[in-house]
């Protein structure tokens, strides 16, 4: 679903009012207070330093590889499994999901 720009700006004032009134205002204040507490306690800097350390890199590399390979291999395994069983429904489900994902990516 795409939103035309004039429609986006047409609703912008109403959306901004909704964000900063009622219960949403409480959530905004809570977010501001929690952010201040986290920064003053130094937790943001601790998190930054911890995520830039060597052991984090050693954990990230296998995660990146698995995150890349598992979706590809799982899709191929399901397609192969469907072909061996001659299950057209299984094969068409995978292909339709792939087509749907590609069409959504083209819209954005």
C-alpha positions in Angstrom: 0.0 0.0 0.0 1.4 3.4 -1.0 0.4 6.7 0.5 0.5 9.7 -1.7 2.4 12.7 -0.4 -0.4 15.2 -0.3 -2.5 12.8 1.8 0.4 12.3 4.2 0.8 16.0 4.8 -3.0 16.5 4.9 -3.1 14.2 8.0 0.1 15.4 9.6 -1.4 18.0 11.9 -4.1 15.7 13.2 -1.5 12.9 13.7 0.8 15.3 15.7 -2.1 16.3 17.9 -3.0 12.7 18.6 0.6 11.9 19.5 0.9 14.6 22.1 -2.6 14.3 23.8 -4.1 12.0 26.3 -2.6 8.6 27.0 0.0 9.1 24.2 1.3 12.2 26.0 2.1 10.0 29.1 4.0 7.6 26.9 6.0 10.5 25.4 6.8 11.8 28.9 7.8 8.3 30.0 10.1 7.9 27.0 11.8 11.3 27.7 12.3 10.5 31.4 13.6 7.0 30.7 16.0 8.4 28.1 17.3 11.0 30.5 17.8 8.3 33.2 19.6 5.9 30.8 22.0 8.7 29.6 22.7 10.1 33.1 23.4 6.6 34.4 25.9 6.0 31.5 24.1 2.9 30.3 24.1 4.2 26.7 27.8 4.5 26.7 28.3 1.1 28.3 26.0 -0.5 25.7 28.0 1.3 22.9 31.3 0.1 24.2 30.1 -3.5 24.8 28.7 -3.8 21.3 32.0 -2.6 19.8 34.2 -5.2 21.5 36.0 -8.1 19.9 33.8 -10.8 21.4 30.8 -9.2 19.9 32.4 -9.4 16.4 33.1 -13.1 17.0 29.4 -13.6 17.8 28.2 -11.4 14.9 30.0 -13.2 12.1 28.2 -16.6 12.6 24.9 -14.8 13.1 25.4 -13.0 9.8 26.3 -16.2 8.0 23.4 -18.1 9.4 21.0 -15.2 8.7 22.2 -15.3 5.1 22.3 -19.0 4.4 19.4 -20.4 6.4 16.6 -18.6 4.4 18.2 -19.6 1.1 18.9 -23.2 2.1 15.5 -23.6 3.8 13.7 -22.4 0.7 15.7 -24.8 -1.5 15.0 -27.6 0.9 11.3 -27.0 0.9 11.2 -26.8 -2.9 13.2 -30.0 -3.2 11.0 -31.7 -0.6 7.9 -30.6 -2.5 9.4 -31.8 -5.8 10.3 -35.3 -4.4 6.8 -35.7 -2.9 5.3 -34.2 -6.1 3.4 -31.8 -3.8 2.4 -28.9 -6.1 0.7 -27.0 -3.2 4.0 -26.9 -1.3 6.0 -25.7 -4.3 3.4 -23.1 -5.3 3.2 -21.8 -1.8 7.0 -21.1 -1.7 6.9 -19.6 -5.2 3.9 -17.4 -4.4 5.6 -16.1 -1.2 8.7 -15.3 -3.2 6.7 -13.4 -5.8 4.7 -11.5 -3.2 7.9 -10.4 -1.5 9.4 -9.2 -4.7 6.3 -7.3 -5.7 6.3 -5.6 -2.2 9.9 -4.6 -2.6 9.2 -3.1 -6.1 6.5 -0.9 -4.7 8.8 0.6 -2.1 
